[in-house]
Structures are given as C-alpha cells and as structure tokens.
Amino acid sequence: MATSNSRSCLKYLLHLAHDNLDFRLPEITALLALRGKPFHPCENFREKAPFWCLNDLSEEDVHSIMTRSICAKSAFELWGHGQTHSELKASLLNYPPENMSPFTHKDSTYRINVYTFNKTLEFADRIKRIDALEYLSFEGTVSLKSPQHIFCLLEDYGTDPNNIPEQPNYIYFGRWIADGQRELIRSHSVKNRHFIGNTSMDAGLSFIMANHAKVKENDIVFDPFVGTGSLLVACSHFGAYVCGTDIDYNTIHGKGRSSRKNQTWRGPDENIRANLRQYGTEKMYLDVMVSDASKPVWREAALFDAIITDPPYGIRESTRRTGSNKDITRPPEESHIPVSQAYHLSDIFADLLNFSAHHLVMGGRLVYWLPIYRPEYCDEMVPHHPCLRLISNCEQTLSSHTSRRLITMEKIRGPEEVDRLAHLADLRFSPYQGHNAFREKYFSGLNKREGEDV
Ligand SMILES: C[S@@+](CC[C@H](N)C(=O)[O-])C[C@H]1O[C@@H](n2cnc3c(N)ncnc32)[C@H](O)[C@@H]1O
C-alpha cells in the first residue's frame, strides 16, 4: 500500500472542540513546534471556526499532534471541500486518484460518517448525503463495524445556535486519521481523583497547560504553587519528571481537613504521589516540599525545562508568604507576631517571572494563570521580563467582570545584572499594582458567574 510520502499535495483537516476557543491555536502551534513544524493554515483560516485546514504536514505530524491534543477532537486527510455540495463534488473529482486509491481499492473495507456542526440531521438525510457521494470511486466493501478506513463528510453550519442556516456554510470530505485526547478529561477528572483540594485544577485545562508548555518525555517540570499536584499529574502523563513546592504543610503532607463532601479529615495516603500512582505515573514523581515561593531555596542554575503553575489569587486560598511585619507597631496587649505576611499578587507574578528567568533552561517555558478584572484589563497589564518572551495569552472567562488568562512565556536569554534595574529603564518591567485589588474586585458584587470556579 502506498504511504503518505508517495502521495502528493496532502492537506489535513482538524476538527476542534468548541470550548476554550482561545487555547486552541497556542496548543496546536506548541504541539507542532515539538515536531519542529510551523503552523501553516490554508487560505481563509478562521481561528474561531470548528474546522482548520493545515498545509505542509505529514501524516506522522498529524498523528503526533493527536496523541497530545485536548483541543482537537479528530483529524482527517482532506480530500475535498467547498461552500456547496457541487463545489465539494468538483473539488473531490479534482483530487489526485493516486492519493485515494490506497484506501478505495476493491480489497478494502470502509465506512462513511456524516458529521454536522451546529445542526442535527435526521438519519434519512444522512443517508442521502452518503448516497450523493456515489461519484467517488469506492471499490471496496462497506463495513459498518470494523472498517479498515473511515471517511467523513463534515458540514459546518456556523457558530450561532440562534441563526442556523438552511444550507451549510462549508463542507469537507476526508479520510479519518486519528482522534485527539479528550478522553483524558474524563479519565483524569478531579471528581474521581484520590487527593483533591478546593483549588485543584480541572483535568482538561491541566493537560492544555502542559501542551502550551511543550512538556515532553524526560523533561523536568516544576510547580512552585503545587497544591494537590493537578499540573504534575498532567505533565507526568506526557512523560516528564515532576516536582513542586507549596507553603501549606498540610497540603504537601496530605494532612488536615478534606475537601471532599462527607469526609472531615484527609485519609492516609491522600497526597500528590498517590495521585500519580492512581494514573500509573508514579515513577515520574521527583518530590514535593514545603517552601515559600517568595523565598526560593534552589541553587542558582537552569534546572527546569518547564515551570507550570496556578498561583493563589486570594479567593479560595490566602496569598501569604513567610516572615513578619516588624515595622507594624502593635498595641502592647497583642503579643502574637504573625509568621506570615500578605503576598501581593503583583509580587507573586514578579517573583515568578524572575524565578523562571533564573531557573528555566534556554527555550524552556513558563505557563501560569493571571487573574484579571475585565473592565480594567489591557494587554500591557501582563507582566513582562527582559529574559522571557510572551508566546500566548488566552482568556478563560469566570464571570461578567473577572477572568483568568493563561500566559505562556519562553526563556530567550539568561538573566544579567542589569535586569534587576530593568523596571527603571522600561516601565513594562514594573510589577503592575492593579492586580493587587483582584480579591476586592472579585467580591465587589458585580460578578455574575459564567465560567467555572476559581
Ligand atoms: C491555586 S492553588 C494551586 C492549586 C493546584 N494547581 C492544584 O491543582 O491543586 C495555589 C497554591 O499556592 C499555595 N501558596 C500560597 N502562597 C504560597 C507561597 N507564598 N509559596 C508557595 N505556595 C503558596 C497555596 O497553599 C495553594 O495550594
């Protein structure tokens, strides 16, 4: 049988999940970059559309993306497309027969599926669609149960559920190649996870973060605000060695109150290592330790291939760091001196970027969530660092007035002494103080919940 290498002018079609729209392009671009391939869409590319046509890829590239992607549902070798069924027919009849024949010859078995986006078709209409493709020279035998090859007619009826056109806006036909990894959202759901907390990161987003970070086999990945280790679970699934720190002793040691309904205290072995064991990746566990991210304990070296984290926003957990406020004058009757002080959001992010500049390998990525008060947001608020280049900035809406942005940065140079004064030369490097009032703004009463919890 001919392979894709002996066939020419191949284009591939991705069918993308219609959620987390902002996260899709950075995910696919990062996964292609892991293969050393650029993202080359075909003409008329629309980022928010459910189907993307890509050029300059091999079938192996597409398989590789699909072994990792959460955002892509399925991938196809594109045989034809058009705005109408007659345009599709013309396009299919124009497709080189030698590209089709390895999959349509008389000894093959096949099935044709019909998929419609933003419209439900009656069974009879699906059959009509399939019958209308009789101009294609399938010589093999139909096998609905276990075909060697699956083909798909995909119709796009736009993205507005209140305005569904009679006829599709666009139609594609192709050979199915692979499905993405959306099953991981279910298999790794925090609902069934051994050890969880109030702020455990959703499984799908954790895998998307690992993809944005270009985490790969044998990488060393660090989460400085590790909590219950959801991000370590995702990174270890992709073959990385993982470690983390958290200021909270109980979280690191799996002690204290449980976050589960009907359970007061955490049970034995409720800890991050057990989470990895649950998913068969315990061998990728390096360690976790109690440590304050504002006072890193690491030797000065580029230790990590990726730093991936969800810092505290002060909504469900406090933003504290160790140390006492010696300057605060206390009344004599108050003898207790606190062992922690406020850790302002602007400092959290400035410290995180600085830490990453020092401890990421060159080209390594930092991926983190930045909470945002939407009415005031502008792109300039995203923290900068002279050693880190912004790769992507994706919004996940939480409520009418708040969202969080998934920020991905890449280390482009090592830190220099002058960087400590960078904020004097360029205001973009000053920590933006506006992040500090996020908690007050979040609870300002203006919020209507739209997205998931923080
Ligand atoms: C949003 S949660 C992270 C949740 C985590 N991604 C998970 O899936 O469970 C933030 C974590 O940061 C920790 N934290 C707060 N202040 C810290 C500090 N100064 N240094 C290190 N960890 C801190 C909190 O204890 C909390 O576990």
The ligand as an SDF file (V2000), in Angstrom:
LIG
                    3D

 27 29  0  0  0  0  0  0  0  0999 V2000
   -4.4970   27.8800   43.2160 C   0  0  0  0  0  0  0  0  0  0  0  0
   -3.6890   26.8490   44.3440 S   0  0  0  0  0  0  0  0  0  0  0  0
   -2.8710   25.6860   43.3180 C   0  0  0  0  0  0  0  0  0  0  0  0
   -3.7550   24.5290   43.0390 C   0  0  0  0  0  0  0  0  0  0  0  0
   -3.0560   23.4220   42.2920 C   0  0  0  0  0  0  0  0  0  0  0  0
   -2.7680   23.7850   40.9180 N   0  0  0  0  0  0  0  0  0  0  0  0
   -3.8960   22.1510   42.3490 C   0  0  0  0  0  0  0  0  0  0  0  0
   -4.2710   21.6480   41.2940 O   0  0  0  0  0  0  0  0  0  0  0  0
   -4.2100   21.6980   43.4410 O   0  0  0  0  0  0  0  0  0  0  0  0
   -2.3850   27.8290   44.9510 C   0  0  0  0  0  0  0  0  0  0  0  0
   -1.4960   27.1620   45.9570 C   0  0  0  0  0  0  0  0  0  0  0  0
   -0.4740   28.0860   46.3000 O   0  0  0  0  0  0  0  0  0  0  0  0
   -0.1200   27.8650   47.6460 C   0  0  0  0  0  0  0  0  0  0  0  0
    0.5800   29.0790   48.1260 N   0  0  0  0  0  0  0  0  0  0  0  0
    0.0610   30.2430   48.5730 C   0  0  0  0  0  0  0  0  0  0  0  0
    1.0440   31.1030   48.8980 N   0  0  0  0  0  0  0  0  0  0  0  0
    2.2240   30.4740   48.6380 C   0  0  0  0  0  0  0  0  0  0  0  0
    3.5920   30.8240   48.7580 C   0  0  0  0  0  0  0  0  0  0  0  0
    3.9540   32.0060   49.2220 N   0  0  0  0  0  0  0  0  0  0  0  0
    4.5150   29.9190   48.3650 N   0  0  0  0  0  0  0  0  0  0  0  0
    4.1670   28.6760   47.8880 C   0  0  0  0  0  0  0  0  0  0  0  0
    2.8820   28.2850   47.7990 N   0  0  0  0  0  0  0  0  0  0  0  0
    1.9170   29.1580   48.1500 C   0  0  0  0  0  0  0  0  0  0  0  0
   -1.4430   27.5890   48.3360 C   0  0  0  0  0  0  0  0  0  0  0  0
   -1.2320   26.8460   49.5300 O   0  0  0  0  0  0  0  0  0  0  0  0
   -2.1840   26.7800   47.2610 C   0  0  0  0  0  0  0  0  0  0  0  0
   -2.0060   25.3980   47.4820 O   0  0  0  0  0  0  0  0  0  0  0  0
  1  2  1  0
  2  3  1  0
  2 10  1  0
  3  4  1  0
  4  5  1  0
  5  6  1  0
  5  7  1  0
  7  8  2  0
  7  9  1  0
 10 11  1  0
 11 12  1  0
 11 26  1  0
 12 13  1  0
 13 14  1  0
 13 24  1  0
 14 15  1  0
 14 23  1  0
 15 16  2  0
 16 17  1  0
 17 18  1  0
 17 23  2  0
 18 19  1  0
 18 20  2  0
 20 21  1  0
 21 22  2  0
 22 23  1  0
 24 25  1  0
 24 26  1  0
 26 27  1  0
M  CHG  2   2   1   9  -1
M  END
$$$$
